[in-house]
Amino acid sequence: MDTSRLFRTSGAVLAAAALLVSCSSSASKGGDTVASPAQNGPDARPDSDKATKLLDPLPAAVPAALRPYYDQKPAWRSCGPKGFECATLKAPLDYAKPSSATDLKLAVSRKKATGPGKRLGSLMVDPGGPGASAINYLQQYAPEPAAVKARYDMVAMDPRGVARSEPVRCLSDQRMDAYTQVDQTPDDKAEQKKLTTAFKNFADGCKARSGKVLGHVSTVEAARDMDIFRAVLGDRKLTYVGASYGTFLGATYAGLYPSRVGRLVLDGAMDPSLTSRQLNEDQTAGFNTAFTSFAADCIKKRDCPLGTKSTADAGKQLSAFFRRVDAHPVATGESRKLTESLATSGVIAAMYDQTAWPLLREYLGKAKKGDGSGLLALSDSYYERDPDGSYANQMFANPAVNCLDLPPAFSSPAQVEAALPAFRKASPVFGDNFAWSPLNCAYWPAKATGEPHRIEAKGAAPIMVIGTTRDPATPYPWARGLASQLSSGRLLTYEGDGHTAYGRGSDCVDTAVNTYLLEGAPPARNKRCS
């Protein structure tokens, strides 16, 4: 497997700006056994914790001040692989005060329908993140079904703050290397101070390098940009496939513009009604579920580096391995050693796709024998660090969006310490890491503009919501939560492992999605695939 592509096809969610966290985390020292997901998963949360605020739709008529943006005529030019075109759109930095003096330039791309068959319009795609490049995803991976790209112009926009669209920058490559190695599971006050100092320095770097856009990269603003793009493309309604965080972006669009909803597929869904702490605690349980599945597979094999006794014993062995790496980082054949934080992000990286499990077994075994290069490669793939040492923008855009969308989960180390028992219960292996990671938003220079809310999108056409039962990054209860909020939500359940479901090997899922996109027929209610 090419580890450089491990996360560039499904759009990982990094809940609550867990930047030092692989999709929510990095190392852990707490506990020795793997908790039962049935006992400790997100379903245990009482309904009373759910948000009651509703995302209200915007007026159907385009305000006069925004009309120039909707009437743009993009100058398309050839770019990237053969058949693709690119252009730049303008959007207001602040929708409350649109002004050409502060416009943002947003990068867009398309590939026209190839035929045969009648063209159905444009199909917008977004792989998630937040912070993943939709244009890279479009040009490199999407879509696989020939029947879909034959009928639709495939299009993508890098959201504001991401990749080619006014990218957020925070640290130099060298400083980012140091940041990813900070101990993310502090054992004492001195280590807590080092971690909070790293969070503060990261936030200061973002403010210094990207101050103009930091207060205006919210999901609501990005959804409004999507409506400009829809109009510029000449589509009366939006057809969209969003994965992971892309489901939050798509659902937000539906809530703001329900009458403009066409065929929306939300795969690996997020629940907008949850707080930052709930999202992180749920993800902790989600990665615990994924690790339990990996461990159950691993212990059946002679070469399992975590033993062959039980999943609980495998959890104990992995926790012990993290503790050893914390005390004695492992050589990798380069100047960077495999620290606990990098080792954990490498392990978590492999939880996204079960096809990476053989690699994880191999690399864990090598690391236990003194060669950390494999786990470091997995970690680098997650952080989008190229072999030349340069970082893509995703790990900067991610907290910029998340810290703006929700108030911070914790405001001080003391609050994290008080929450540790709950996180350790959700995952003894990863709990500490997932508890500390969202503290970075406490030091963010831009105050949160969003809050937990429900999205109903009353009047919208049927919206397809997909949840994978053992998805680590977007736990299955999130899909159920979103589908139940949407007035026209249709839940498709995939019984399986890995992050997201469409295009990952299930003929049942792929057929249901393609039928919906091509014929407009949503799946039967409560349909299940395996």
N, C-alpha and C positions, 0 to 999 in steps of 0.2 A: 504493500500500500504506500502511496505517496503521501507522507504526513503533511506536506505543504498544502494539501487539499482537504484535510480532514474536516475542517469547519467551514469551508467556503461553499458548501452546497445546501446547508440546512438552516443557517441563521441562528446562532446560539443566543439565547436570552441571558443577559447578565442582570439579574434582578437587583433593584435598588442600588445600582451603580456599584456592584461588588467588584471593583476593578482589580483588586488583588486576589480575586476569586475567579477561578475558572468557571465562568458562567455563573458564578456566584461564589467562587472560593478559591482557596489554596490550602495550605497544610492544616493538620489537626493532630492534637495530642490527647484529646479527651476520650476516655472510655476504651473498652477492649472488645466489645461484642457488637454485632450488627442487630439493630432493633428491628422488630417486626413492623413492616409498613402498614399492616392491617391495624395495628394498635396505635402507631405513632404518626400516621400519615395525615394529610390535610383534611380528611373527612372528619377528624376529631374536633375541628373547630366549630363552635356553636354558631348558628345562623345570626345570632344577635350581634356578632362582630361585623357583619356585612354593612357596607355603606348604604345610606338611604338617599344621598344626593343623586340626581339624575342629570345626565348630559343633555342639555336642551339643544334642539336643532337651531341652525341659523336661518334667517329669512331666506325664502326661496329665490327672491330677486337679488341679483348681483348689485351691491351698492355702487353708486356712481363713481366713488373714489377708487374703486377696484376695477372698474370697467377697462381701463387701459391694459391691465395685466391679462384680463381674459381675452382681449382682442389682439394679443401678440401674434406675429407671424414668424415662427422660428426659421432660421437659415440653416437648413439641414446640410450636412456634409458627410462624406464617407469617412468611416473610422473603424478601428478595430478589425475583427475578422471580416471576411468577405460578406457583403450584403447588409452590413450594419451602417447606420447613420447616427450622427450625434448633432446636438444643438445646445444652445444655452437659453434658458428662460429667466425672466426677471420676476421677483416676488418681493413684496414689502418686508423689510426687516421687522417692522412692528405693524400688525394689521390694524391696530387702533389708530395709528398715525402714518398712513402710507405716504411715502415721499421718495421721489426719484433720487434724492441726495443720499439715501441710505438703503437703496435697493440691494437685495441679494441676487447673486447669479447662481442659478441652479442648473446642473448638468443633466441632460436627458439623452436617451438613446432609443433607437427602434430598429426593428427588422420587419419589413412589410410581409404580409401574408404571401405564401408561396403558391397557394392553390394546390389541387383543384377544389372546387366548391365555392359557394357564395361567401364573400367576406363578411365576417360577423362584427367587425369593428376592431378596437384596440384591447389588448389584454395586458394590464399593468402587473408587474411582479415586484415583490420585495422579500428578501431573504431574512430580514430581521436584524438582530443585534441587541439593542440599537447601536448603530455604527457600521453595519455591514454595507458594502457597496452594492446597490441594486443593479448598477450598470455592469459591474464585473460579473455578477451572478447571471444577468441576462446574456452577456456575450460569451460566457464560458460554459454555462450549464443548462440554462432554461430555454425552452422547455424540451423535454425528451419526446413526448408524443408527436409524431409527424402530423397526425390528424388535427391537432390543436393549432400548430404553427401554420398549417395550410389555410386555416380559416380566419386567423387573427393576425393583425399587426402586433408583434410582441414589443412591448415598450417598458422602459424603466426610468426612474428618476433617483439620483442619489439625494436622499433627504438633506435638508439644510444642516450644515455642520459636519457632513459626512463625505469622505473621499474627494470627489471633484467639485462638490457644492459648498464653497466657503468652509473648508475643513477646519475643525477645532484642532489646535496643536497645544501641547502642554510641556513636554520635556524633550531634550535632545536624546538621541539614540543611546548614548552612553549613560545618561542619567536614568533613562527608562530601564536599561539593563539592571542598574542598581536597585531601582524601585521594585522590580519583579522578584528580587531576591530578599526583600525585607521579610523578617519573621512575622507571619500573619497570625500566629497563635501564641501571643506573649505569655511567658511563664511568671513574670514578676513586673513590678512597677517600672523598672528600667527599660524592659523590653516594650512595655506599653507606651512609654514615652517615645521610643524610637519609631514605633508604628504610627502614632499620632503625628509625630514630626514629619514622617514621610507623607502622610495624608495632607498635611498643611502645605508642605513644599510642592506637592503635586497640584493642589488647588491654586497656589500662588503662580505656578508656571502657566496654568491654563488662563488665569486672569491676565497675566502679562502678555501672552502670545495671542489670545483669542477673546479679549474683553468685549469687542464689538458684538459678537454673536452669542455669547454665553447666556444671556437672558432671553434669547429668542430661538431656541432649538427644541421647543417642547413638541410633544406628539400632536397636540391640537394645531399648532402652527404648521407642522409638516403635513397634516391631513388637509389643511386649507390650501397648501401648495399643490397637493394632488388634484384638487378641484380645478385649479387654474390649468394644470397640465391636461386634464380631461377635456376642458373646453377648447384649449388650443389644438388638441388632436381632432376636434370636431365630433366628439362622441356625446350623445345626449345623456347617457348613463355610464357609470363606471363598471367595468368588468375587471376583476382583480384576484390574484392569488398571492396571499401573504403567509409567510411561515414565521412561527415563533413570535418575536416582537412585532413582526409584520402583521400579525393578527390584531394586535392592539391598535396599530396604525389603521388597519382596515375597518375595525369595529368603530374607531373614533370617527372615521369618515362617514360611516353609516349613521352614527348618532347625529352628526352635524348636518348631513345632507340625505335624509332617508328617501326623499323622492328621486334622488339621482343614483340610487343603488341598482345596479344591474345584476350580474352573477358574481357573487363574492365567495371565495373559498378561503377559510381561515384555518390553517393547519398548524397544530401545536399551539392551541389557543391560550391566551392569557385572560385572567379575570380582572377587569378594571375596578372592581368593587373592593379590592383588598388593599390594606396598608402596606407600606414598605416592609415592616417587620413580618407581616403575614406572608408576603411574597418570599422573603428570604427563608423563613421557617419552613414553608411549603417546599421550596427548592431543596432545602436540606434533606427533608424526607424523600424527595424525588430522587436525589442522587444516592440516598441510602437504598432505595428500591432497586435502582440500576446496579449498584455495587453488589447487592444480594444476588441478582440475576447473573452477573459476571462470576461471582464466587461460586454459585451453584454449578455453573458450567466448568469453571476452572478445576474444582476439586475432583472432577471425574477423570482428569487427565494426569498422567504420571509426571509431566513436566510442570505442574502447577507450582509456582514459587511461593504460594501461600498455604501449602500443605494439602492433604487429601482427606481431612477428617470431617469438617462441617463448615457451613458458611460463617457460623459464629467464630470458629477458630481462625478462619481466613481473615475475618475482621480484626481479630487480636494480632495476627501476624503483620497485617498491613499497618496497624497503629504502632506496633513495635518497630517496624521498618522506618516509619516517619520519625520516631523518636531518635533512632540511631543516626539518621541523616541530619537531624537537627543538631546533634552533638558533633558529628563528623561528616561534613559534606563529601560527596563522592566525586572522584575524578571523572572528567568527561573527554579528555583528549584536547581540550582547549582551555583558555584562561578562565572561563566561567566553570565553577564547580556546580554539581547538582545539590542545591540546598533543599531544605524541607519544603519551602514554598514552591520551588520549581518542580520538585518531585510530585507534590500533591496536584499541581495544575496539570502535570503530565498524566497522572492517573485519572483525574476528572475528565480530561480531554477525551480519553478513550471510552468514557461512558456514553458519549453521544451516539455512537454507532457500533453495533455489535460486531461488525466486520473488523473493528479494530481490536477486539479482544485477544486474538492470537498475538498481535504485536505487543499488547500490554503484558501478556504472560512472558513473552520473550524478554522484553525490556526490564520488567521487574526482576526476572531471574538474573540478568546481567548486572543490574544495579546492586543486587545483593552480593554479587561477586566482585564489585569494585569498578564496574564500567557504567557510568550514568549517562552515556551519550544518547541512548535510545529514549529514555524518559525526558531528557532535555529537548530532543527533537519534537516529541509530542507537545511539550510545553510551548516551544517556539511556534509550532503550528497554531496552537490556540491563540497565542498573543499576536499572531500575524507578524512574526519577526523573520525576516528573510535571511538567507545565509550570509549576506554582506553586513548584517548587523542592523539594518534599517527596519523601522516599525511602520506598519500601515497606521491609518488614523483611527481605527475602530476602538482601540482601548482609551482613546482620548474623547471621542464622541460619545462613548457609552455612558460615562458618569455625567457628562454634560446634559444629556437627555434625561437620564433617570433622576438626577438630583433636582431637575426642574419639574419633573412630572409629579413627584410625591414629596411630602415632608420627610425628613430623615427618620430612619427607624430608631436611631439612638442619638442622643446629643452629648454623651460623655462615656468614658471608659467604665464608670460605675454602673451605668445603665446596661452596658454589654455584660458586665460580670453578673448582674442580677438575672439576665436572660440566659446565661450559659446552661443551666439545668434543662430548660426547655429544648434548646438546640441539641444538647447531648442526647436527650431522649429521642429526638427525631433522627439523629445519626451519631452514634458513639464514635465513628471513624472520622466524620467530617464536621461534626457539630461546632467545635470551637472556631474553625476557620470561617464557617458561614455566619457565625455570630459576630465576629469582629469586622468582617469585610464591609458591611454597610455603614460603618462609622465614618467612612470617608465623606459622606454627604453632610455630616455635621460641620465640616469646615469649608463647604463649597461657597465660592464668592457670590453666586447668584441665588437669591431666595426662591424657593419653590413656588411655582405659579399654579400647580395642579393639586388635586386631592383625590382620594378614592371616590368613585362614583359608579353608578349603574348606567348601562347603555341599553336602551330599549329599541331605538330606531323604528318607532311606530310608522306604519305605512310602507316600510321597505319591502322589496321583493324577497323571496326566500334566500336566506344566507346559510351557507354550508359551513359548519364548524366541525373540525376533526380533532379528536383526542386519542393519544396512544396510551395504553394502560400502564406501561412501565417507562414512560418518558421521563428522563431525569430533570431536564431544564424547564419544561412546562408541564407540571404534573397533571395527570388526567382530570382531577377534580376542577381544575381551572377551565377546561373545555366544557364540562358540565355546567359550571357556573355561568360562563358567557352565553352558552346556548339557551339557558333558562331565562336569562335577562332579555335577550333579543326577542322582540315580538314575533319575528319570522325565522328564528334560528332553527336549524335542522342539525342535530348531532349525529355524526358518524364516528363510531368507536372502533379503533384498531387494537386488537388484542396482540400486543407485541412489545418488543424492546426498541430502544433508540429514540432519537429526537425527531419528531414529525413523522408523517406516514406517506404522503403523496410522492410517487416516484422512487420509493425505496424498496420495491420488490413485491408488494401486495397487489395482485391482479384485481382483487375485490375493491380495494381502495381506488386504484387507478381508474378502473372502469366506472366507478361511481362519480369520480371527479370529472373525468372526460365526458361522460354522458351529460352531466350538469352544464359544463362549459359549452358543449356543442349543441345540445338540444334544449337546455333550460329546465330539465327535469331534475329536481333535487332528490336526494335519496329518501327512501321510506323512513318514517320516524323511527328513531332508536335503532337504526341499522348497525350491525356489528360485522366486522371483518377480521380475518386472522391470516 
